């Protein structure tokens, strides 16, 4: 799943080489901490957070009915 999220985020930003994703296990689930360059933060969040929410839904969908996944975006 980390690779899918990384590919999606790299397609959104101007500096794909600066995308970093850390996978952290928390409370029976996984948190994917996405870090991007400062200038790319708005592109990953999107207007009214729509792109960020879409990334979160993709992660939840890939986790399946028994898995838990969340995406956090940072600069």
Jmol script that loads the backbone (N, CA, C; Angstrom):
load data "model"
ATOM      1  N   UNK A   1       0.829  -1.191   0.000  1.00  0.00           N
ATOM      2  CA  UNK A   1       0.000   0.000   0.000  1.00  0.00           C
ATOM      3  C   UNK A   1       0.876   1.259   0.000  1.00  0.00           C
ATOM      4  N   UNK A   2       1.997   1.188   0.686  1.00  0.00           N
ATOM      5  CA  UNK A   2       2.899   2.335   0.722  1.00  0.00           C
ATOM      6  C   UNK A   2       3.315   2.750  -0.686  1.00  0.00           C
ATOM      7  N   UNK A   3       3.589   1.779  -1.536  1.00  0.00           N
ATOM      8  CA  UNK A   3       3.992   2.064  -2.908  1.00  0.00           C
ATOM      9  C   UNK A   3       2.889   2.732  -3.712  1.00  0.00           C
ATOM     10  N   UNK A   4       1.650   2.319  -3.489  1.00  0.00           N
ATOM     11  CA  UNK A   4       0.517   2.919  -4.197  1.00  0.00           C
ATOM     12  C   UNK A   4       0.357   4.376  -3.792  1.00  0.00           C
ATOM     13  N   UNK A   5       0.407   4.634  -2.498  1.00  0.00           N
ATOM     14  CA  UNK A   5       0.267   6.010  -2.004  1.00  0.00           C
ATOM     15  C   UNK A   5       1.415   6.866  -2.527  1.00  0.00           C
ATOM     16  N   UNK A   6       2.621   6.326  -2.507  1.00  0.00           N
ATOM     17  CA  UNK A   6       3.788   7.066  -2.998  1.00  0.00           C
ATOM     18  C   UNK A   6       3.637   7.416  -4.479  1.00  0.00           C
ATOM     19  N   UNK A   7       3.183   6.471  -5.275  1.00  0.00           N
ATOM     20  CA  UNK A   7       2.993   6.710  -6.709  1.00  0.00           C
ATOM     21  C   UNK A   7       1.942   7.791  -6.942  1.00  0.00           C
ATOM     22  N   UNK A   8       0.838   7.736  -6.218  1.00  0.00           N
ATOM     23  CA  UNK A   8      -0.219   8.736  -6.370  1.00  0.00           C
ATOM     24  C   UNK A   8       0.280  10.131  -5.993  1.00  0.00           C
ATOM     25  N   UNK A   9       0.974  10.231  -4.872  1.00  0.00           N
ATOM     26  CA  UNK A   9       1.454  11.538  -4.405  1.00  0.00           C
ATOM     27  C   UNK A   9       2.514  12.087  -5.347  1.00  0.00           C
ATOM     28  N   UNK A  10       3.423  11.239  -5.816  1.00  0.00           N
ATOM     29  CA  UNK A  10       4.463  11.704  -6.731  1.00  0.00           C
ATOM     30  C   UNK A  10       3.870  12.238  -8.027  1.00  0.00           C
ATOM     31  N   UNK A  11       2.730  11.721  -8.429  1.00  0.00           N
ATOM     32  CA  UNK A  11       2.073  12.211  -9.627  1.00  0.00           C
ATOM     33  C   UNK A  11       1.424  13.568  -9.444  1.00  0.00           C
ATOM     34  N   UNK A  12       1.227  13.980  -8.204  1.00  0.00           N
ATOM     35  CA  UNK A  12       0.566  15.250  -7.914  1.00  0.00           C
ATOM     36  C   UNK A  12       1.525  16.425  -7.751  1.00  0.00           C
ATOM     37  N   UNK A  13       2.754  16.160  -7.382  1.00  0.00           N
ATOM     38  CA  UNK A  13       3.672  17.217  -6.962  1.00  0.00           C
ATOM     39  C   UNK A  13       4.673  17.609  -8.049  1.00  0.00           C
ATOM     40  N   UNK A  14       5.303  18.770  -7.868  1.00  0.00           N
ATOM     41  CA  UNK A  14       6.347  19.240  -8.781  1.00  0.00           C
ATOM     42  C   UNK A  14       7.705  18.621  -8.454  1.00  0.00           C
ATOM     43  N   UNK A  15       7.894  18.222  -7.187  1.00  0.00           N
ATOM     44  CA  UNK A  15       9.165  17.640  -6.746  1.00  0.00           C
ATOM     45  C   UNK A  15       8.942  16.212  -6.243  1.00  0.00           C
ATOM     46  N   UNK A  16       8.758  15.260  -7.159  1.00  0.00           N
ATOM     47  CA  UNK A  16       8.470  13.889  -6.716  1.00  0.00           C
ATOM     48  C   UNK A  16       9.608  13.253  -5.923  1.00  0.00           C
ATOM     49  N   UNK A  17      10.830  13.737  -6.145  1.00  0.00           N
ATOM     50  CA  UNK A  17      11.963  13.175  -5.407  1.00  0.00           C
ATOM     51  C   UNK A  17      11.934  13.539  -3.917  1.00  0.00           C
ATOM     52  N   UNK A  18      11.148  14.544  -3.551  1.00  0.00           N
ATOM     53  CA  UNK A  18      11.083  14.955  -2.146  1.00  0.00           C
ATOM     54  C   UNK A  18       9.973  14.240  -1.376  1.00  0.00           C
ATOM     55  N   UNK A  19       9.196  13.408  -2.053  1.00  0.00           N
ATOM     56  CA  UNK A  19       8.116  12.681  -1.382  1.00  0.00           C
ATOM     57  C   UNK A  19       8.711  11.582  -0.517  1.00  0.00           C
ATOM     58  N   UNK A  20       8.298  11.568   0.743  1.00  0.00           N
ATOM     59  CA  UNK A  20       8.756  10.541   1.669  1.00  0.00           C
ATOM     60  C   UNK A  20       7.542  10.030   2.431  1.00  0.00           C
ATOM     61  N   UNK A  21       7.437   8.728   2.554  1.00  0.00           N
ATOM     62  CA  UNK A  21       6.312   8.128   3.258  1.00  0.00           C
ATOM     63  C   UNK A  21       6.845   7.208   4.343  1.00  0.00           C
ATOM     64  N   UNK A  22       6.425   7.472   5.572  1.00  0.00           N
ATOM     65  CA  UNK A  22       6.789   6.631   6.705  1.00  0.00           C
ATOM     66  C   UNK A  22       5.565   5.843   7.129  1.00  0.00           C
ATOM     67  N   UNK A  23       5.754   4.571   7.380  1.00  0.00           N
ATOM     68  CA  UNK A  23       4.679   3.670   7.771  1.00  0.00           C
ATOM     69  C   UNK A  23       4.793   3.416   9.269  1.00  0.00           C
ATOM     70  N   UNK A  24       3.765   3.791  10.036  1.00  0.00           N
ATOM     71  CA  UNK A  24       3.796   3.672  11.490  1.00  0.00           C
ATOM     72  C   UNK A  24       2.591   2.852  11.949  1.00  0.00           C
ATOM     73  N   UNK A  25       2.835   1.831  12.761  1.00  0.00           N
ATOM     74  CA  UNK A  25       1.732   1.034  13.309  1.00  0.00           C
ATOM     75  C   UNK A  25       1.198   1.710  14.564  1.00  0.00           C
ATOM     76  N   UNK A  26      -0.120   1.885  14.603  1.00  0.00           N
ATOM     77  CA  UNK A  26      -0.775   2.522  15.750  1.00  0.00           C
ATOM     78  C   UNK A  26      -2.117   1.883  16.004  1.00  0.00           C
ATOM     79  N   UNK A  27      -2.388   1.508  17.219  1.00  0.00           N
ATOM     80  CA  UNK A  27      -3.706   1.052  17.663  1.00  0.00           C
ATOM     81  C   UNK A  27      -4.365   0.070  16.688  1.00  0.00           C
ATOM     82  N   UNK A  28      -3.665  -0.946  16.283  1.00  0.00           N
ATOM     83  CA  UNK A  28      -4.232  -1.955  15.410  1.00  0.00           C
ATOM     84  C   UNK A  28      -4.360  -1.538  13.959  1.00  0.00           C
ATOM     85  N   UNK A  29      -3.824  -0.398  13.595  1.00  0.00           N
ATOM     86  CA  UNK A  29      -3.889   0.084  12.228  1.00  0.00           C
ATOM     87  C   UNK A  29      -2.550   0.623  11.786  1.00  0.00           C
ATOM     88  N   UNK A  30      -2.532   1.186  10.610  1.00  0.00           N
ATOM     89  CA  UNK A  30      -1.303   1.750  10.061  1.00  0.00           C
ATOM     90  C   UNK A  30      -1.540   3.190   9.654  1.00  0.00           C
ATOM     91  N   UNK A  31      -0.603   4.046  10.038  1.00  0.00           N
ATOM     92  CA  UNK A  31      -0.639   5.448   9.640  1.00  0.00           C
ATOM     93  C   UNK A  31       0.477   5.658   8.625  1.00  0.00           C
ATOM     94  N   UNK A  32       0.123   6.249   7.502  1.00  0.00           N
ATOM     95  CA  UNK A  32       1.098   6.583   6.469  1.00  0.00           C
ATOM     96  C   UNK A  32       1.338   8.077   6.543  1.00  0.00           C
ATOM     97  N   UNK A  33       2.530   8.456   6.996  1.00  0.00           N
ATOM     98  CA  UNK A  33       2.893   9.864   7.146  1.00  0.00           C
ATOM     99  C   UNK A  33       3.571  10.317   5.854  1.00  0.00           C
ATOM    100  N   UNK A  34       2.879  11.155   5.102  1.00  0.00           N
ATOM    101  CA  UNK A  34       3.362  11.624   3.803  1.00  0.00           C
ATOM    102  C   UNK A  34       4.023  12.989   3.986  1.00  0.00           C
ATOM    103  N   UNK A  35       5.280  13.086   3.609  1.00  0.00           N
ATOM    104  CA  UNK A  35       6.005  14.354   3.663  1.00  0.00           C
ATOM    105  C   UNK A  35       6.321  14.801   2.243  1.00  0.00           C
ATOM    106  N   UNK A  36       6.054  16.077   1.967  1.00  0.00           N
ATOM    107  CA  UNK A  36       6.343  16.657   0.652  1.00  0.00           C
ATOM    108  C   UNK A  36       7.045  17.989   0.847  1.00  0.00           C
ATOM    109  N   UNK A  37       7.579  18.544  -0.244  1.00  0.00           N
ATOM    110  CA  UNK A  37       8.215  19.860  -0.185  1.00  0.00           C
ATOM    111  C   UNK A  37       7.160  20.907   0.166  1.00  0.00           C
ATOM    112  N   UNK A  38       7.597  21.996   0.798  1.00  0.00           N
ATOM    113  CA  UNK A  38       6.676  23.049   1.224  1.00  0.00           C
ATOM    114  C   UNK A  38       5.800  23.561   0.083  1.00  0.00           C
ATOM    115  N   UNK A  39       6.373  23.736  -1.090  1.00  0.00           N
ATOM    116  CA  UNK A  39       5.631  24.262  -2.226  1.00  0.00           C
ATOM    117  C   UNK A  39       4.603  23.289  -2.795  1.00  0.00           C
ATOM    118  N   UNK A  40       4.709  22.019  -2.433  1.00  0.00           N
ATOM    119  CA  UNK A  40       3.807  20.999  -2.953  1.00  0.00           C
ATOM    120  C   UNK A  40       2.680  20.640  -1.987  1.00  0.00           C
ATOM    121  N   UNK A  41       2.712  21.183  -0.803  1.00  0.00           N
ATOM    122  CA  UNK A  41       1.732  20.812   0.214  1.00  0.00           C
ATOM    123  C   UNK A  41       0.302  21.071  -0.247  1.00  0.00           C
ATOM    124  N   UNK A  42       0.051  22.226  -0.837  1.00  0.00           N
ATOM    125  CA  UNK A  42      -1.291  22.570  -1.296  1.00  0.00           C
ATOM    126  C   UNK A  42      -1.788  21.650  -2.398  1.00  0.00           C
ATOM    127  N   UNK A  43      -0.875  21.154  -3.223  1.00  0.00           N
ATOM    128  CA  UNK A  43      -1.258  20.261  -4.311  1.00  0.00           C
ATOM    129  C   UNK A  43      -1.709  18.907  -3.790  1.00  0.00           C
ATOM    130  N   UNK A  44      -1.119  18.477  -2.689  1.00  0.00           N
ATOM    131  CA  UNK A  44      -1.477  17.182  -2.123  1.00  0.00           C
ATOM    132  C   UNK A  44      -2.753  17.293  -1.276  1.00  0.00           C
ATOM    133  N   UNK A  45      -2.961  18.433  -0.658  1.00  0.00           N
ATOM    134  CA  UNK A  45      -4.175  18.623   0.139  1.00  0.00           C
ATOM    135  C   UNK A  45      -5.368  18.899  -0.762  1.00  0.00           C
ATOM    136  N   UNK A  46      -5.184  19.763  -1.746  1.00  0.00           N
ATOM    137  CA  UNK A  46      -6.263  20.072  -2.683  1.00  0.00           C
ATOM    138  C   UNK A  46      -7.247  21.075  -2.113  1.00  0.00           C
ATOM    139  N   UNK A  47      -8.105  21.565  -2.983  1.00  0.00           N
ATOM    140  CA  UNK A  47      -9.104  22.544  -2.582  1.00  0.00           C
ATOM    141  C   UNK A  47     -10.085  21.893  -1.613  1.00  0.00           C
ATOM    142  N   UNK A  48     -10.265  22.525  -0.471  1.00  0.00           N
ATOM    143  CA  UNK A  48     -11.145  22.022   0.594  1.00  0.00           C
ATOM    144  C   UNK A  48     -10.736  20.627   1.070  1.00  0.00           C
ATOM    145  N   UNK A  49      -9.483  20.231   0.854  1.00  0.00           N
ATOM    146  CA  UNK A  49      -8.996  18.942   1.328  1.00  0.00           C
ATOM    147  C   UNK A  49      -9.483  17.751   0.527  1.00  0.00           C
ATOM    148  N   UNK A  50      -9.984  17.994  -0.675  1.00  0.00           N
ATOM    149  CA  UNK A  50     -10.573  16.900  -1.460  1.00  0.00           C
ATOM    150  C   UNK A  50      -9.550  15.848  -1.886  1.00  0.00           C
ATOM    151  N   UNK A  51      -8.360  16.271  -2.264  1.00  0.00           N
ATOM    152  CA  UNK A  51      -7.347  15.299  -2.691  1.00  0.00           C
ATOM    153  C   UNK A  51      -6.856  14.497  -1.488  1.00  0.00           C
ATOM    154  N   UNK A  52      -6.638  15.169  -0.364  1.00  0.00           N
ATOM    155  CA  UNK A  52      -6.211  14.467   0.848  1.00  0.00           C
ATOM    156  C   UNK A  52      -7.258  13.437   1.267  1.00  0.00           C
ATOM    157  N   UNK A  53      -8.510  13.805   1.203  1.00  0.00           N
ATOM    158  CA  UNK A  53      -9.574  12.867   1.562  1.00  0.00           C
ATOM    159  C   UNK A  53      -9.626  11.694   0.597  1.00  0.00           C
ATOM    160  N   UNK A  54      -9.383  11.946  -0.685  1.00  0.00           N
ATOM    161  CA  UNK A  54      -9.363  10.863  -1.667  1.00  0.00           C
ATOM    162  C   UNK A  54      -8.214   9.899  -1.380  1.00  0.00           C
ATOM    163  N   UNK A  55      -7.047  10.430  -1.011  1.00  0.00           N
ATOM    164  CA  UNK A  55      -5.917   9.565  -0.657  1.00  0.00           C
ATOM    165  C   UNK A  55      -6.260   8.709   0.561  1.00  0.00           C
ATOM    166  N   UNK A  56      -6.944   9.295   1.516  1.00  0.00           N
ATOM    167  CA  UNK A  56      -7.348   8.540   2.717  1.00  0.00           C
ATOM    168  C   UNK A  56      -8.334   7.430   2.364  1.00  0.00           C
ATOM    169  N   UNK A  57      -9.255   7.719   1.452  1.00  0.00           N
ATOM    170  CA  UNK A  57     -10.221   6.695   1.047  1.00  0.00           C
ATOM    171  C   UNK A  57      -9.545   5.560   0.287  1.00  0.00           C
ATOM    172  N   UNK A  58      -8.570   5.884  -0.543  1.00  0.00           N
ATOM    173  CA  UNK A  58      -7.817   4.843  -1.242  1.00  0.00           C
ATOM    174  C   UNK A  58      -7.111   3.950  -0.228  1.00  0.00           C
ATOM    175  N   UNK A  59      -6.483   4.543   0.771  1.00  0.00           N
ATOM    176  CA  UNK A  59      -5.777   3.770   1.799  1.00  0.00           C
ATOM    177  C   UNK A  59      -6.747   2.872   2.558  1.00  0.00           C
ATOM    178  N   UNK A  60      -7.910   3.402   2.923  1.00  0.00           N
ATOM    179  CA  UNK A  60      -8.902   2.586   3.635  1.00  0.00           C
ATOM    180  C   UNK A  60      -9.402   1.452   2.748  1.00  0.00           C
ATOM    181  N   UNK A  61      -9.604   1.738   1.470  1.00  0.00           N
ATOM    182  CA  UNK A  61     -10.063   0.708   0.544  1.00  0.00           C
ATOM    183  C   UNK A  61      -9.042  -0.404   0.363  1.00  0.00           C
ATOM    184  N   UNK A  62      -7.770  -0.033   0.263  1.00  0.00           N
ATOM    185  CA  UNK A  62      -6.717  -1.030   0.112  1.00  0.00           C
ATOM    186  C   UNK A  62      -6.515  -1.845   1.385  1.00  0.00           C
ATOM    187  N   UNK A  63      -6.836  -1.266   2.528  1.00  0.00           N
ATOM    188  CA  UNK A  63      -6.664  -1.966   3.800  1.00  0.00           C
ATOM    189  C   UNK A  63      -7.686  -3.087   3.952  1.00  0.00           C
ATOM    190  N   UNK A  64      -8.790  -2.990   3.238  1.00  0.00           N
ATOM    191  CA  UNK A  64      -9.807  -4.033   3.297  1.00  0.00           C
ATOM    192  C   UNK A  64     -10.725  -3.865   4.494  1.00  0.00           C
ATOM    193  N   UNK A  65     -11.700  -4.750   4.613  1.00  0.00           N
ATOM    194  CA  UNK A  65     -12.697  -4.604   5.668  1.00  0.00           C
ATOM    195  C   UNK A  65     -12.144  -4.790   7.082  1.00  0.00           C
ATOM    196  N   UNK A  66     -11.070  -5.529   7.214  1.00  0.00           N
ATOM    197  CA  UNK A  66     -10.538  -5.783   8.553  1.00  0.00           C
ATOM    198  C   UNK A  66      -9.321  -4.927   8.881  1.00  0.00           C
ATOM    199  N   UNK A  67      -8.774  -4.257   7.890  1.00  0.00           N
ATOM    200  CA  UNK A  67      -7.595  -3.426   8.114  1.00  0.00           C
ATOM    201  C   UNK A  67      -7.980  -1.987   8.406  1.00  0.00           C
ATOM    202  N   UNK A  68      -7.086  -1.276   9.046  1.00  0.00           N
ATOM    203  CA  UNK A  68      -7.302   0.147   9.311  1.00  0.00           C
ATOM    204  C   UNK A  68      -6.074   0.901   8.817  1.00  0.00           C
ATOM    205  N   UNK A  69      -6.328   1.943   8.040  1.00  0.00           N
ATOM    206  CA  UNK A  69      -5.230   2.745   7.506  1.00  0.00           C
ATOM    207  C   UNK A  69      -5.641   4.199   7.491  1.00  0.00           C
ATOM    208  N   UNK A  70      -4.671   5.066   7.736  1.00  0.00           N
ATOM    209  CA  UNK A  70      -4.919   6.508   7.735  1.00  0.00           C
ATOM    210  C   UNK A  70      -3.727   7.193   7.091  1.00  0.00           C
ATOM    211  N   UNK A  71      -3.985   8.299   6.412  1.00  0.00           N
ATOM    212  CA  UNK A  71      -2.919   9.061   5.744  1.00  0.00           C
ATOM    213  C   UNK A  71      -2.847  10.437   6.392  1.00  0.00           C
ATOM    214  N   UNK A  72      -1.647  10.814   6.812  1.00  0.00           N
ATOM    215  CA  UNK A  72      -1.378  12.157   7.340  1.00  0.00           C
ATOM    216  C   UNK A  72      -0.414  12.839   6.391  1.00  0.00           C
ATOM    217  N   UNK A  73      -0.662  14.105   6.108  1.00  0.00           N
ATOM    218  CA  UNK A  73       0.168  14.845   5.159  1.00  0.00           C
ATOM    219  C   UNK A  73       0.915  15.949   5.888  1.00  0.00           C
ATOM    220  N   UNK A  74       2.224  16.015   5.633  1.00  0.00           N
ATOM    221  CA  UNK A  74       3.089  17.005   6.283  1.00  0.00           C
ATOM    222  C   UNK A  74       4.036  17.606   5.268  1.00  0.00           C
ATOM    223  N   UNK A  75       4.544  18.776   5.610  1.00  0.00           N
ATOM    224  CA  UNK A  75       5.557  19.380   4.737  1.00  0.00           C
ATOM    225  C   UNK A  75       6.921  19.244   5.353  1.00  0.00           C
TER     226      UNK A  75
END
end "model"
wireframe off; spacefill off
backbone 0.3
color backbone group
